[in-house]
Amino acid sequence: MEITAIAKFSRISPKKVQPWLKNLRRQPAAAALDSLRYVNTKAGRMVYKVIASAVSNAVNNYNFKPDNLRIKSLTVDEGPRQKRYWFRSHGSADVRLKRLAHIKVVIEETTQQTITKPLTKSVASKAGLQPDKTKVLSDKSSKPAGPTGKSENMKVKKSTTRRIFSRTTNK
């Protein structure tokens, strides 16, 4: 089950929050909170509060154990921009943008799944039992190779990430 926590309209630029998120994705929530506990930046404090809120949502609303929680996704999006004037010389003025961010955390519960395999015919015949007719959950690695000779797991993903933020200032 996925539990979300969102901090909307945070008064910080998304560009300043983005570097903190890369190392925290897919980590246990407790480890992420420990690594952010004594960070001395505004972005680190905001991310810490959102992750702590998501963990407390999971504990209070769904009775999950905090040790079994893992960060599934951690994103920061642009919010609206507050426009202010910056007065310049000779009676002119520029527009100054104060950027806002939406920080979103999705955490999930990590559970150990036990896979039971049915009895094979040779073991079942020795024990005098009939083999089980249930479906076997197979590993992804046991899939047959495709026409190119590579299995589906070995396909290389193309990097489709683009630069999220433009480098221009105050525009």
Backbone as ProteinMPNN parsed JSONL, in Angstrom:
{"seq_chain_A": "MEITAIAKFSRISPKKVQPWLKNLRRQPAAAALDSLRYVNTKAGRMVYKVIASAVSNAVNNYNFKPDNLRIKSLTVDEGPRQKRYWFRSHGSADVRLKRLAHIKVVIEETTQQTITKPLTKSVASKAGLQPDKTKVLSDKSSKPAGPTGKSENMKVKKSTTRRIFSRTTNK", "coords_chain_A": {"N_chain_A": [[0.838, -1.167, 0.0], [0.474, 2.237, -0.709], [1.465, 5.274, 0.723], [1.04, 8.717, 0.875], [2.517, 11.959, 1.229], [2.354, 15.426, 1.017], [3.915, 18.521, 0.634], [2.777, 21.488, -0.08], [3.243, 24.54, -1.877], [5.701, 25.407, -0.815], [8.079, 27.698, 0.288], [10.543, 27.853, -1.416], [12.957, 27.457, -3.975], [12.485, 24.981, -6.492], [14.785, 24.044, -7.706], [16.732, 24.153, -5.771], [15.987, 22.176, -4.017], [16.095, 19.793, -5.383], [18.747, 18.441, -5.561], [18.911, 17.108, -3.079], [17.153, 15.006, -3.174], [17.956, 12.864, -4.76], [19.686, 10.948, -3.539], [18.032, 9.897, -1.616], [15.952, 8.415, -2.61], [14.282, 5.271, -2.804], [15.272, 4.338, -0.388], [15.188, 2.974, 2.959], [12.727, 4.408, 5.1], [13.411, 5.149, 7.709], [16.198, 5.272, 7.601], [16.541, 7.37, 5.797], [15.448, 9.491, 7.251], [17.268, 9.558, 9.367], [19.593, 10.346, 8.017], [18.908, 12.904, 7.236], [18.465, 14.282, 9.556], [20.243, 16.099, 10.895], [20.849, 18.016, 9.006], [21.843, 21.115, 7.76], [20.414, 22.887, 6.077], [17.833, 24.732, 4.412], [16.347, 23.359, 2.489], [16.895, 20.679, 3.151], [15.687, 20.511, 5.686], [12.993, 20.885, 4.974], [12.459, 18.632, 3.335], [12.911, 16.646, 5.212], [10.768, 17.095, 6.994], [8.561, 16.443, 5.378], [8.97, 13.72, 4.798], [8.892, 12.69, 7.403], [6.251, 13.295, 8.011], [4.903, 11.62, 6.201], [5.656, 9.108, 7.194], [4.489, 9.201, 9.755], [1.819, 9.363, 8.967], [1.477, 6.794, 7.895], [1.906, 5.208, 10.159], [-0.049, 6.093, 12.024], [-2.523, 6.062, 10.613], [-2.69, 3.612, 9.239], [-1.55, 1.663, 10.802], [1.077, 0.712, 10.336], [4.418, -0.527, 10.748], [7.171, 1.521, 11.541], [9.69, 0.619, 10.812], [9.32, -0.987, 8.607], [8.944, 0.552, 6.37], [9.514, 2.078, 3.201], [10.927, 4.45, 0.97], [9.243, 5.114, -1.876], [8.846, 6.926, -4.036], [10.079, 10.21, -4.591], [9.53, 13.413, -5.164], [9.868, 16.711, -6.548], [8.061, 19.477, -7.543], [7.349, 22.341, -9.598], [5.756, 25.154, -8.231], [3.4, 27.88, -8.183], [4.614, 31.154, -9.167], [5.688, 33.915, -7.313], [5.432, 37.242, -8.105], [7.505, 39.974, -7.909], [8.59, 43.405, -7.754], [11.671, 44.767, -8.84], [13.417, 47.442, -8.371], [15.214, 49.485, -10.563], [17.85, 51.502, -11.97], [17.342, 54.808, -13.338], [14.565, 54.992, -13.324], [13.436, 52.571, -14.099], [12.207, 49.167, -13.831], [12.583, 45.748, -12.895], [11.195, 42.427, -13.087], [11.024, 40.319, -10.372], [11.167, 36.965, -9.528], [9.737, 34.94, -7.112], [10.053, 31.756, -6.327], [7.988, 28.858, -5.822], [7.588, 25.588, -4.378], [6.368, 22.229, -4.732], [6.565, 19.514, -2.746], [6.632, 16.075, -2.847], [6.117, 12.942, -1.335], [6.106, 9.469, -1.576], [5.553, 6.598, 0.164], [6.037, 3.107, 0.815], [5.059, -0.101, 2.111], [7.362, -2.541, 3.021], [7.284, -5.907, 2.518], [8.007, -9.274, 3.299], [7.688, -11.712, 0.979], [6.65, -15.007, 0.831], [7.324, -17.667, -1.225], [5.858, -20.562, -2.164], [6.655, -23.617, -3.542], [5.079, -26.08, -5.548], [4.876, -29.661, -5.023], [7.113, -31.763, -6.798], [6.711, -34.26, -9.382], [8.277, -36.559, -8.959], [9.013, -36.414, -6.243], [6.491, -36.37, -5.136], [5.442, -38.83, -5.91], [7.069, -40.606, -4.506], [6.356, -39.989, -1.908], [3.766, -40.721, -1.941], [1.796, -38.92, -2.58], [-0.338, -36.678, -4.435], [0.667, -34.447, -7.024], [0.549, -30.873, -6.608], [-1.853, -28.737, -8.131], [-1.616, -26.025, -8.482], [-0.7, -22.757, -9.753], [2.638, -21.919, -10.549], [4.729, -19.457, -9.293], [6.884, -17.874, -11.269], [10.308, -16.903, -11.681], [11.531, -13.837, -13.08], [13.788, -14.192, -14.509], [13.635, -16.642, -15.718], [12.35, -16.497, -18.119], [11.891, -17.146, -21.613], [14.35, -16.492, -24.168], [14.179, -13.699, -26.381], [13.61, -12.879, -29.917], [15.936, -11.533, -30.555], [17.854, -12.65, -29.06], [18.313, -11.737, -26.544], [17.114, -11.575, -23.228], [14.054, -10.219, -21.835], [14.625, -8.851, -19.565], [17.164, -7.912, -19.887], [17.157, -5.751, -21.542], [18.192, -2.509, -22.448], [17.457, 0.496, -20.946], [16.599, 3.54, -22.426], [17.866, 6.717, -21.752], [15.644, 9.051, -20.889], [15.474, 11.34, -19.578], [15.279, 14.794, -19.195], [16.706, 18.055, -18.973], [15.479, 19.538, -16.175], [15.24, 22.075, -15.094], [15.584, 25.368, -16.294], [18.448, 27.4, -16.96], [18.256, 30.112, -16.886], [17.921, 33.317, -15.314], [15.588, 34.951, -13.257], [13.472, 35.182, -15.126]], "CA_chain_A": [[0.0, 0.0, 0.0], [1.242, 3.466, -0.836], [1.043, 6.385, 1.555], [1.644, 9.932, 0.337], [2.516, 13.214, 1.981], [2.707, 16.499, 0.093], [4.075, 19.877, 1.156], [2.507, 22.374, -1.206], [3.553, 25.967, -1.791], [6.873, 25.623, 0.038], [8.756, 28.901, -0.187], [11.918, 27.56, -1.808], [13.03, 27.109, -5.389], [12.632, 23.535, -6.695], [16.162, 23.748, -8.105], [17.532, 23.991, -4.56], [15.561, 20.957, -3.322], [16.35, 18.628, -6.238], [19.933, 17.632, -5.242], [18.727, 16.312, -1.866], [16.236, 13.894, -3.381], [18.549, 11.771, -5.529], [20.241, 9.908, -2.676], [17.041, 9.396, -0.668], [14.972, 7.544, -3.258], [14.364, 3.817, -2.595], [15.915, 4.033, 0.884], [14.24, 2.839, 4.074], [12.336, 5.726, 5.595], [14.164, 5.458, 8.924], [17.556, 5.652, 7.202], [16.462, 8.694, 5.183], [15.258, 10.463, 8.327], [18.529, 9.669, 10.1], [20.572, 11.101, 7.236], [18.474, 14.3, 7.118], [18.139, 14.84, 10.867], [21.104, 17.213, 11.282], [21.225, 18.793, 7.828], [21.731, 22.521, 8.114], [19.908, 23.68, 4.963], [16.383, 24.875, 4.391], [15.804, 22.274, 1.669], [16.986, 19.449, 3.931], [14.658, 20.547, 6.733], [11.675, 20.699, 4.365], [12.34, 17.236, 2.913], [12.803, 15.864, 6.446], [9.414, 17.23, 7.526], [7.602, 15.734, 4.528], [9.166, 12.284, 5.004], [8.386, 12.388, 8.742], [4.792, 13.336, 7.924], [4.45, 10.406, 5.518], [5.836, 7.981, 8.122], [3.467, 9.281, 10.797], [0.547, 8.989, 8.331], [1.433, 5.336, 7.781], [1.812, 4.609, 11.494], [-1.304, 6.44, 12.694], [-3.725, 5.744, 9.842], [-2.713, 2.245, 8.727], [-0.887, 0.794, 11.783], [2.299, 0.118, 9.81], [5.605, -0.355, 11.578], [8.086, 2.456, 10.865], [10.868, -0.079, 10.29], [8.968, -1.68, 7.366], [8.572, 1.533, 5.352], [10.558, 2.413, 2.237], [10.538, 5.562, 0.105], [9.042, 4.642, -3.247], [9.189, 8.036, -4.924], [10.315, 11.478, -3.921], [9.562, 14.363, -6.276], [9.621, 18.126, -6.295], [7.477, 20.115, -8.717], [7.243, 23.79, -9.502], [4.484, 25.75, -7.874], [3.27, 29.196, -8.807], [5.697, 32.093, -8.887], [5.262, 35.21, -6.805], [6.143, 38.262, -8.872], [7.819, 41.185, -7.161], [9.343, 44.371, -8.548], [13.047, 45.061, -8.448], [13.602, 48.769, -8.94], [16.541, 49.693, -11.135], [18.19, 52.91, -12.17], [16.665, 55.601, -14.374], [13.122, 54.827, -13.269], [12.938, 51.303, -14.641], [12.047, 48.095, -12.844], [12.561, 44.374, -13.404], [10.337, 41.524, -12.331], [11.759, 39.314, -9.609], [10.288, 35.829, -9.279], [9.96, 34.124, -5.921], [9.525, 30.47, -6.764], [7.424, 27.964, -4.818], [7.783, 24.181, -4.729], [5.506, 21.19, -4.166], [7.395, 18.346, -2.441], [5.743, 14.923, -2.686], [6.768, 11.706, -0.907], [5.276, 8.264, -1.576], [6.247, 5.498, 0.828], [5.331, 1.833, 0.739], [5.46, -1.075, 3.119], [8.145, -3.649, 2.49], [6.886, -7.164, 3.145], [8.699, -10.446, 2.791], [6.741, -12.644, 0.387], [7.154, -16.378, 0.78], [6.837, -18.377, -2.406], [5.895, -22.008, -1.943], [6.629, -24.355, -4.793], [4.362, -27.342, -5.394], [5.697, -30.866, -5.063], [7.372, -32.306, -8.127], [6.115, -35.586, -9.553], [9.119, -37.605, -8.382], [8.904, -36.34, -4.787], [5.123, -36.7, -4.777], [5.215, -40.262, -6.077], [7.76, -41.29, -3.416], [5.619, -39.776, -0.673], [2.408, -41.225, -2.112], [0.891, -37.782, -2.704], [-0.541, -36.173, -5.789], [1.249, -33.11, -7.15], [-0.365, -29.746, -6.485], [-2.234, -28.202, -9.44], [-1.602, -24.567, -8.456], [0.265, -22.12, -10.639], [3.936, -21.65, -9.949], [5.225, -18.112, -9.556], [8.222, -18.056, -11.828], [11.192, -15.749, -11.666], [11.613, -13.145, -14.361], [14.978, -14.638, -15.225], [13.392, -17.903, -16.403], [11.612, -16.269, -19.355], [12.7, -17.517, -22.775], [14.995, -15.394, -24.874], [13.413, -13.177, -27.499], [14.206, -13.123, -31.218], [17.263, -10.941, -30.667], [18.78, -13.419, -28.251], [18.403, -11.149, -25.214], [15.859, -11.691, -22.502], [13.418, -8.925, -21.661], [15.241, -8.163, -18.433], [18.468, -7.4, -20.274], [17.016, -4.598, -22.423], [18.764, -1.297, -21.897], [16.526, 1.608, -20.998], [17.181, 4.774, -22.927], [17.717, 7.816, -20.816], [14.707, 10.023, -21.432], [15.392, 12.497, -18.698], [15.725, 16.058, -19.753], [17.004, 19.034, -17.934], [14.211, 19.963, -15.613], [15.221, 23.499, -14.822], [16.382, 26.175, -17.198], [19.486, 28.111, -16.235], [18.069, 31.554, -16.945], [17.579, 33.874, -14.014], [14.559, 35.988, -13.132], [12.682, 35.348, -16.348]], "C_chain_A": [[0.891, 1.241, 0.0], [0.626, 4.565, 0.019], [1.773, 7.62, 1.061], [1.587, 11.062, 1.358], [3.034, 14.286, 1.031], [2.838, 17.805, 0.876], [3.909, 20.811, -0.033], [2.887, 23.809, -0.859], [4.681, 26.239, -0.797], [7.689, 26.767, -0.542], [10.247, 28.637, -0.383], [11.886, 27.184, -3.28], [13.185, 25.595, -5.543], [14.051, 23.133, -7.076], [17.055, 23.516, -6.886], [17.182, 22.708, -3.806], [16.006, 19.712, -4.08], [17.606, 17.832, -5.872], [19.782, 16.754, -4.0], [17.945, 15.039, -2.127], [16.894, 12.68, -4.014], [19.018, 10.634, -4.633], [19.212, 9.287, -1.742], [16.035, 8.441, -1.288], [15.309, 6.081, -3.018], [15.168, 3.444, -1.348], [14.843, 3.712, 1.917], [13.959, 4.215, 4.673], [13.125, 6.114, 6.841], [15.586, 5.905, 8.586], [17.566, 7.044, 6.573], [16.282, 9.773, 6.247], [16.535, 10.644, 9.143], [19.551, 10.502, 9.335], [20.198, 12.577, 7.118], [18.314, 15.004, 8.464], [18.962, 16.09, 11.207], [21.599, 18.02, 10.086], [20.916, 20.257, 8.101], [21.306, 23.377, 6.925], [18.386, 23.711, 5.009], [15.739, 23.738, 3.602], [15.82, 20.958, 2.434], [15.934, 19.384, 5.023], [13.272, 20.31, 6.154], [11.452, 19.254, 3.944], [12.192, 16.334, 4.136], [11.373, 15.9, 6.987], [8.396, 16.453, 6.702], [7.738, 14.223, 4.715], [8.638, 11.875, 6.377], [6.862, 12.398, 8.764], [4.24, 12.085, 7.253], [4.574, 9.187, 6.43], [4.769, 8.019, 9.208], [2.076, 9.006, 10.235], [0.404, 7.478, 8.268], [1.24, 4.681, 9.141], [0.443, 4.863, 12.11], [-2.544, 5.987, 11.937], [-3.825, 4.283, 9.449], [-2.028, 1.232, 9.646], [0.313, 0.058, 11.199], [3.424, 0.329, 10.812], [6.574, 0.568, 10.846], [9.313, 1.773, 10.272], [10.598, -0.759, 8.958], [8.618, -0.722, 6.239], [9.777, 1.901, 4.506], [10.042, 3.536, 1.352], [10.437, 5.042, -1.319], [9.39, 5.738, -4.247], [9.253, 9.322, -4.117], [10.489, 12.514, -5.024], [9.371, 15.79, -5.764], [9.149, 18.736, -7.611], [7.427, 21.62, -8.493], [5.841, 24.183, -9.097], [4.338, 27.072, -8.601], [4.435, 30.096, -8.411], [5.098, 33.395, -8.367], [6.098, 36.274, -7.506], [6.284, 39.522, -8.029], [8.626, 42.114, -8.065], [10.716, 44.585, -7.946], [13.397, 46.372, -9.143], [15.049, 48.971, -9.352], [16.762, 51.189, -11.354], [17.366, 53.521, -13.303], [15.174, 55.302, -14.445], [12.589, 53.537, -13.845], [12.835, 50.268, -13.518], [12.058, 46.755, -13.561], [11.621, 43.549, -12.54], [11.218, 40.482, -11.658], [10.783, 38.201, -9.252], [10.698, 35.118, -7.997], [9.267, 32.796, -6.194], [9.044, 29.642, -5.58], [7.557, 26.528, -5.306], [6.712, 23.325, -4.065], [6.379, 19.952, -3.979], [6.463, 17.188, -2.123], [6.561, 13.68, -2.356], [5.739, 10.589, -0.957], [6.095, 7.168, -0.919], [5.385, 4.252, 0.733], [5.856, 0.914, 1.822], [6.231, -2.19, 2.444], [7.747, -4.902, 3.248], [7.662, -8.285, 2.508], [7.65, -11.42, 2.267], [7.376, -14.02, 0.334], [6.507, -17.079, -0.399], [6.978, -19.862, -2.131], [5.761, -22.698, -3.287], [5.864, -25.654, -4.577], [5.328, -28.522, -5.495], [5.91, -31.317, -6.502], [6.821, -33.724, -8.194], [6.949, -36.668, -8.888], [9.028, -37.604, -6.856], [7.509, -36.751, -4.35], [4.871, -38.199, -4.903], [5.908, -41.06, -4.979], [6.977, -41.161, -2.117], [4.203, -40.308, -0.764], [1.379, -40.121, -2.205], [0.721, -37.408, -4.161], [0.069, -34.775, -5.881], [0.167, -32.037, -7.113], [-0.616, -29.139, -7.864], [-2.217, -26.671, -9.469], [-0.538, -24.025, -9.402], [1.538, -21.818, -9.868], [4.328, -20.229, -10.314], [6.66, -18.24, -10.028], [9.009, -16.763, -11.716], [11.195, -15.108, -13.041], [12.789, -13.648, -15.186], [14.74, -15.932, -15.996], [12.582, -17.73, -17.688], [12.492, -16.646, -20.54], [13.259, -16.282, -23.466], [14.152, -14.982, -26.07], [14.125, -13.436, -28.813], [15.605, -12.523, -31.361], [18.289, -11.686, -29.834], [18.948, -12.857, -26.85], [17.066, -11.351, -24.512], [15.307, -10.287, -22.267], [14.045, -8.141, -20.513], [16.53, -7.473, -18.831], [18.372, -6.183, -21.193], [17.531, -3.357, -21.713], [17.741, -0.182, -22.051], [17.252, 2.832, -21.527], [16.908, 5.879, -21.92], [16.826, 8.873, -21.455], [14.592, 11.246, -20.542], [15.955, 13.719, -19.396], [16.128, 16.972, -18.612], [15.69, 19.614, -17.445], [14.148, 21.479, -15.491], [16.07, 24.228, -15.853], [17.345, 27.015, -16.366], [19.313, 29.628, -16.284], [17.628, 32.058, -15.585], [16.527, 34.954, -14.164], [13.784, 36.216, -14.418], [11.524, 34.399, -16.304]], "O_chain_A": [[1.939, 1.265, 0.645], [-0.59, 4.753, 0.029], [2.986, 7.585, 0.849], [0.717, 11.099, 2.229], [4.026, 14.083, 0.33], [1.972, 18.145, 1.682], [4.791, 20.912, -0.886], [2.853, 24.222, 0.3], [4.615, 27.198, -0.027], [7.957, 26.792, -1.743], [11.09, 29.124, 0.37], [10.889, 26.651, -3.768], [13.946, 24.983, -4.794], [14.475, 22.01, -6.802], [18.028, 22.765, -6.963], [17.999, 22.206, -3.034], [16.269, 18.679, -3.464], [17.532, 16.603, -5.874], [20.473, 15.742, -3.888], [18.067, 14.079, -1.367], [16.422, 11.56, -3.815], [18.769, 9.468, -4.94], [19.484, 8.253, -1.132], [15.336, 7.728, -0.567], [16.478, 5.695, -3.029], [15.692, 2.334, -1.268], [13.698, 4.137, 1.764], [14.842, 5.071, 4.741], [13.471, 7.282, 7.014], [16.117, 6.818, 9.219], [18.501, 7.814, 6.793], [16.887, 10.842, 6.162], [16.85, 11.757, 9.565], [20.294, 11.279, 9.936], [21.074, 13.419, 6.921], [18.052, 16.206, 8.502], [18.417, 17.047, 11.756], [22.66, 18.64, 10.155], [19.848, 20.59, 8.615], [21.797, 24.496, 6.779], [17.746, 22.825, 5.576], [14.701, 23.213, 4.003], [14.855, 20.197, 2.37], [15.351, 18.327, 5.265], [12.458, 19.615, 6.762], [10.374, 18.705, 4.169], [11.433, 15.366, 4.103], [10.828, 14.871, 7.388], [7.468, 15.865, 7.258], [6.731, 13.517, 4.783], [8.004, 10.828, 6.507], [6.248, 11.592, 9.463], [3.222, 11.546, 7.687], [3.694, 8.327, 6.438], [4.202, 6.982, 9.551], [1.227, 8.47, 10.947], [-0.665, 6.94, 8.554], [0.495, 3.709, 9.264], [-0.164, 3.945, 12.663], [-3.522, 5.568, 12.556], [-4.931, 3.754, 9.333], [-1.937, 0.055, 9.297], [0.543, -1.104, 11.534], [3.383, 1.254, 11.623], [6.778, 0.409, 9.642], [9.914, 2.291, 9.331], [11.542, -1.083, 8.237], [8.043, -1.148, 5.238], [10.898, 2.022, 5.0], [8.858, 3.574, 1.02], [11.424, 4.587, -1.897], [10.142, 5.506, -5.193], [8.572, 9.486, -3.104], [11.49, 12.493, -5.742], [8.795, 16.026, -4.702], [9.763, 18.533, -8.658], [7.458, 22.104, -7.361], [4.859, 23.608, -9.568], [5.083, 27.349, -9.541], [5.146, 29.826, -7.443], [4.123, 33.907, -8.917], [7.327, 36.211, -7.5], [5.306, 40.056, -7.507], [9.265, 41.669, -9.019], [10.901, 44.584, -6.728], [13.642, 46.404, -10.349], [15.978, 48.673, -8.602], [15.942, 52.019, -10.959], [16.774, 52.809, -14.114], [14.585, 55.356, -15.525], [11.383, 53.422, -14.063], [13.319, 50.483, -12.407], [11.597, 46.643, -14.697], [11.295, 43.923, -11.413], [12.052, 39.846, -12.301], [9.697, 38.463, -8.735], [11.857, 34.744, -7.821], [8.041, 32.73, -6.279], [9.606, 29.708, -4.487], [7.631, 26.281, -6.509], [6.215, 23.648, -2.986], [6.882, 19.4, -4.957], [5.608, 17.292, -1.244], [7.567, 13.395, -3.005], [4.63, 10.737, -0.443], [7.19, 6.841, -1.375], [4.165, 4.33, 0.59], [6.939, 1.115, 2.371], [5.805, -2.721, 1.418], [7.857, -4.956, 4.472], [7.944, -8.253, 1.31], [6.814, -11.9, 3.032], [8.498, -14.181, -0.145], [5.285, -17.077, -0.545], [8.078, -20.361, -1.894], [4.861, -22.393, -4.07], [5.993, -26.27, -3.519], [6.448, -28.388, -5.988], [4.995, -31.259, -7.322], [6.501, -34.317, -7.164], [6.395, -37.602, -8.309], [8.972, -38.667, -6.238], [7.347, -37.404, -3.319], [4.157, -38.775, -4.083], [5.389, -42.094, -4.556], [6.931, -42.096, -1.318], [3.5, -40.344, 0.245], [0.2, -40.355, -1.935], [1.532, -37.775, -5.012], [-0.002, -34.004, -4.924], [-0.97, -32.26, -7.529], [0.304, -29.037, -8.675], [-2.758, -26.077, -10.402], [0.391, -24.73, -9.796], [1.502, -21.5, -8.679], [4.273, -19.835, -11.479], [7.54, -18.663, -9.278], [8.441, -15.673, -11.664], [10.897, -15.759, -14.042], [12.788, -13.543, -16.413], [15.555, -16.295, -16.844], [12.167, -18.722, -18.286], [13.711, -16.483, -20.481], [12.713, -15.184, -23.361], [13.493, -15.814, -26.695], [15.137, -14.137, -28.837], [16.379, -12.966, -32.209], [19.479, -11.379, -29.901], [19.662, -13.447, -26.038], [16.012, -11.301, -25.144], [16.002, -9.292, -22.474], [13.998, -6.911, -20.496], [16.947, -6.527, -18.162], [19.401, -5.634, -21.587], [17.323, -3.186, -20.512], [17.224, 0.057, -23.142], [18.379, 3.122, -21.126], [15.835, 5.944, -21.32], [17.207, 9.509, -22.438], [13.713, 12.086, -20.735], [16.971, 13.662, -20.089], [15.904, 16.674, -17.438], [14.891, 20.121, -18.233], [13.111, 22.087, -15.757], [17.142, 23.759, -16.235], [17.077, 27.304, -15.2], [20.159, 30.354, -15.763], [17.035, 31.32, -14.799], [16.577, 35.767, -15.086], [13.476, 37.36, -14.754], [10.719, 34.364, -17.234]]}, "name": "protein", "num_of_chains": 1, "seq": "MEITAIAKFSRISPKKVQPWLKNLRRQPAAAALDSLRYVNTKAGRMVYKVIASAVSNAVNNYNFKPDNLRIKSLTVDEGPRQKRYWFRSHGSADVRLKRLAHIKVVIEETTQQTITKPLTKSVASKAGLQPDKTKVLSDKSSKPAGPTGKSENMKVKKSTTRRIFSRTTNK"}
